[in-house]
Amino acid sequence: MSTGTGRRFPDGFLWGSATASYQIEGAVKEGGRGPSIWDTYSHTPGKTLNGDTGDIADDHYHRWQEDLGHIADLGLHAYRFSTAWPRVQPGGRGPANREGLDFYSRLADGLLERGVKPVLTLYHWDLPQDLEDAGGWTARDTAYRFADYAELVARELGDRVDLWTTLNEPWCSAYLGYGSGAHAPGRTDGAAALSAVHHLNLAHGLGLQAVRSVLPSARGSVTLNLHVIRPVDPSSDDDRDAARRVDALANRAFTGPMLSGAYPDDLLADTAHVTDWSFVRPGDTEIARQPLDVLGVNYYSTGLVRRWDGVEPRSEADGHGDALGSPWVGADDVEFVRPEGPYTAMGWNIDPGGLTELLLRIHREHPGLPMMITENGAAFPDTVSPGGAVHDPLRVDYIARHLEATGQAIDQGADVRGYFAWSLLDNFEWAFGYDRRFGLIRVDYETLERTWKDSAHWYRDVVARNGLD
Ligand code: FCB
């Protein structure tokens, strides 16, 4: 298998790997942590594959020192992790829980001692359950509570954090959490999903303001899973319009307020039958538009859409009409079609060219905005060989191709500053539980033993040589 194009990355390119609190920590009832929406959701029968929960996960809460050892041995420059809001503020409001802050404080120190930059995400989906009970992201107040929480973390960790990221993939929080119901809290209400979109945008702005109120020179970012959506027939006006609508919901609903200070007109018009957007108050989108030092980009695959005629049964690849709702609020005449393979174990198509395209689009539309790939990687059905090794050539190939695709965008002018492989460890893959493995490092869920897959050895070499072989 050839993974090498000989590509080298710019000097100072930041190599890292990423995780998220609920996916790895476990210890959900320890250290004064309160319940989150993912505890509730995963404990609700039928919501996750095999009924898996994050109760134990990778037990990183107890094994963090060992995990720091792996990060150091991989030679990573940076580690992207998230703080669990319910560890810091068990009920989502009020004073900080000392034990929760101490955990992240030790983690940050441990990273710095090993020469690794902490890249911190404040919200990777584990909303305190008490806040959900008060309306969750459909409640404007949640955005203000997020700012309080952000300030508490910023005061504690201060300049030990290299980069502050407010939210991870607010698309998922809003549309999967409140639209399709495939993620916690599992609501299926299109209008609620759009109000969640807005309150997440507001929370991002208020959160970054709060961080900078304590740390004026804090470097700030947000991580978006921007979608690359293609029309089935590029010459069809209907199909191109379907792609435009999905682009508005998926991408411009966030980049509009955050990067340009306004919601796009076509988004408001397309969804007028769902909501009047009266939850947007004067000044909100200006708050959402805070100066960003870096835009975090998560990328895995592409989407293919066409206009649905309302007669033929929808493609099986389409999310509409499942027991779940659709995340594509208001786009009832849009049909998702399965793109060409190959596919990963998630059923996601492998299309590295989409990453080049996406980075160049951001570069074109927001010139001067540095970017970082904050997640990219793949789940495959790994097997352990009799000698204990995990040969995962497909994961190596996936990452290599996406690195090359990133390099091609850099060649064409995109300012990409770093790459974080998803994920450091196999972990709780949300609704798919422990069934889907994304780690560079295998976790045996019986013993919690960590084993480097071939991809980890390979990635260590990529980092060391600052490029592909
Ligand atoms: C992203 C999430 C991350 C992980 C990967 C596979 O959407 O941010 O937590 O689950 O997908």
Boltz pocket constraint, residues with backbone or C-beta under 6 A from the ligand:
constraints:
  - pocket:
      binder: B
      contacts: [[A, 20], [A, 23], [A, 168], [A, 169], [A, 172], [A, 225], [A, 298], [A, 375], [A, 422], [A, 428], [A, 429], [A, 430], [A, 438]]
      max_distance: 6.0
